[in-house]
């Protein structure tokens, strides 16, 4: 018999009455009734109530013991008194009459309580993460994460994939984020990079003749933190397949996601065959390539409307003449909303750095007219045209923004969510997946004034590869795709470029010489030169998947030991200084210049 326990703290029920049992766990809470002391003892599995009488020699010890001390209890299982049962506990019909206790580890005064789910400042929670993780909800989140990963592994194997591990120490690669670098002791002056993703390695696995690969892969990127992105490291389900087209990848991933989300959530999946939305369409309708399809609001282009002579809103008309766009969001049956509703949205837009959102309602008395701050500037005929373009009706409201394409997409993307939240029209109890497809191969960077890859540089361009017009690179689309759920990007993927000559050409557009490509991607280029199959894949983020399934808004809530917003581990005090001896071994020296 295990000396610490005969049962765990969720196991006992009425069948065990009169048995002598051993339980070990944490002192969760105490309730002193004078002659009786009730305590809850907790372990990983659950909780059991124990009771000790004041004539028991261990009573004074328990009375003084602080919460979260670790105990071993020996006692007799008894039935709870009528009316004192706890239906919320598996063990709620019994309790343990304590005979002896052993204090296995005494706790100090807690810096944060474990009992209860009240939130605490991030720095406290992360510094004492081991306490934070004892909280019931956090504990459940981490268990969920483990089960999700186990489920993914099992499903991938069912789908014919094999799991392989790729290197952690590799070479630096321009994949869109900053690398974490590791100095090499044996090769002074040279550095390894931690992988931003196993991108090149998984392609090399395909070139090596393996057909279907997957890995729960750790990835390292020196990026700023966001609610849906941890700084430093994260995990993704990395997968790759040979001899596939884009649709083959979609079919596999859809099967996995539907099975996964059905298994771990009761929320409805709106479409088990995920909608395909082109990048251009997504940016037009939603202002973003990460649309939340639970939100029914759509963005409409009204630029041409402001070229009409019977539209007199001169501010917008002048901007349109100088190249600006006008786009609108229509809200259904909102004409009777109070003025404060509209003014608050306008003020909110200004707080976001925009010039505001113009608005009016569509109403009809003798004729159709616009009512509100700018309604008077529209004739009945122009309003009829607007209604035709937007599918608007009498009683609807129109929110308008005017500006350059990037500016207008940015403000209306977040305005769409703001307005929908204010109206309460986002359907919370469902998962709405979609594919964003047909990404541009390249994009123009206003800061650097140069053309670069918009997505993955190893992607295959669409169309006849022998007829690509490299003089018009911004017109080239790629077999690149994202999977999005509820406004969160779960993954990016692509059909890969497996033709070396084509890769040189595509990299040259982004400013890379053949020599640079050979230096930075020598392993890949060399491998592709010896017979490479057409292949493609994707890498859904495990952290984001679990975050959605746990119904959390921050990745911190589903990660064991996350860093803070400044990429610091407050518990382990990383990053940390290293001593001069270590620096010398690595051929490094500190030269920190004070600002």
Secondary structure, DSSP 4 states (H G I P E B T S, - for coil): --SS-SS-TT---GGGTT-EEEEEEEEEEEEE-SSEEEEEEE-SS-EEEEEEETTSTTHHHHHHPPTT-EEEEEEEEEEPPTT---TTSTTTTEEEEEEEEEEEE-----SS-SSS-----HHHHHHTHHHHTTSHHHHHHHHHHHHHHHHHHHHHHHTT-EE----SEE----SSSPPPEEE-SSSTT-EEEE-S-SHHHHHHHHHTT--EEEEEEEEEE----BTTB-SEEEEEEEEEEES--HHHHHHHHHHHHHHHHHHH--SEES-SSPEEEEHHHHHHHHSSSS--TTS---EEE-GGGGGSTTB--HHHHHHHHTT-EEEEEEETT-TTS-HHHHHHHHHHHHHTTSS--EEEEEEESSSEEEESTTGGGB-HHHHHHHHHHHT--TT-EEEEEEE-HHHHHHHHHHHHHHHHHHHT-S--SEE-EEEEE--BSEEEETTTTEEEESS-TTBPBSS-TTS--GGGGGG-BBSEEEEEETTEEEEEEEEBP--HHHHHHHHHHTT--HHHHHHHSHHHHHHHTT----EEEEEEEHHHHHHHHTT-S-GGGG-TT---TTS-BTTTTBS----HHHHHHTT--------
